[in-house]
Amino acid sequence: MIKKCELCGKQVPLVKSHIIPKFATNWIKKTSLTGGLRKPLNPNIRYQDSTKIRLLCSQCEQKFSKWEKWFADNVFYKYWNGGKRLSQYNESLLLFILSLSWRCIVKDLKTGFSLEYPQYIPALRESLENWGQILRVGKI
């Protein structure tokens, strides 16, 4: 499906992107009592995966995947496997956090958040633009 990539703006085939990274979803499933995912509005229905939407081209998805892998390997798993914490913040951490926040805002704007909280739309759009500039370059 050819559409505009939300990050780089190219008209290309888009891939389905996880909003919450796959490593986090896998950890939730692995450590949950039921071994599955549930959503607050439909708690009786089990889900195998977290929300994915066509959001990014494969090139931009790879950028985000690189930052997710860095976070998973250097922060997330180290903490859960032994309590080790990141000793200092760095550019990789900030890029991961920005990419996650950026995806959440894009999803919320696409799925009706704006109907419930229209007063926040200008600030959200400004954040998307500012963070998008950083994410496109891949440097702080």
Residue pairs with C-beta under 8 A, 6 or more apart in sequence:
1 13
1 14
1 54
2 11
2 12
2 13
2 14
3 11
3 14
3 54
4 10
4 11
5 12
5 14
5 55
5 56
5 57
5 60
6 55
6 56
6 106
7 56
7 57
7 60
7 63
7 102
7 132
7 135
7 136
8 57
8 59
8 60
8 136
10 57
12 57
12 58
13 57
13 58
14 54
14 55
14 56
14 57
15 54
15 55
15 56
15 57
15 58
15 61
16 52
16 53
16 54
16 55
17 52
17 53
17 54
17 55
17 56
17 61
17 64
17 103
18 25
18 49
18 50
18 51
18 52
19 50
19 51
19 52
19 53
19 103
19 104
19 107
20 50
20 51
20 100
21 68
21 71
21 72
21 100
22 49
22 50
22 68
23 68
23 72
23 76
23 77
24 50
24 76
25 37
25 49
25 50
27 76
27 80
28 37
29 35
29 36
29 37
34 46
36 46
36 47
36 48
37 46
37 47
37 48
37 49
37 50
38 44
38 45
38 46
38 47
39 45
39 47
51 107
53 107
53 110
55 103
55 106
55 107
56 64
63 99
63 135
63 138
64 99
64 103
64 135
67 92
67 95
67 96
67 99
68 96
68 99
70 92
70 96
71 92
71 93
71 96
74 86
74 92
75 85
75 86
75 93
78 84
78 85
78 86
79 85
86 93
91 139
91 140
94 140
95 134
95 135
95 138
95 140
98 131
98 134
98 135
99 135
101 127
101 131
102 127
102 128
102 131
102 132
102 135
105 124
105 127
105 128
106 128
108 114
108 124
109 121
109 124
109 125
109 128
113 120
114 121
134 140
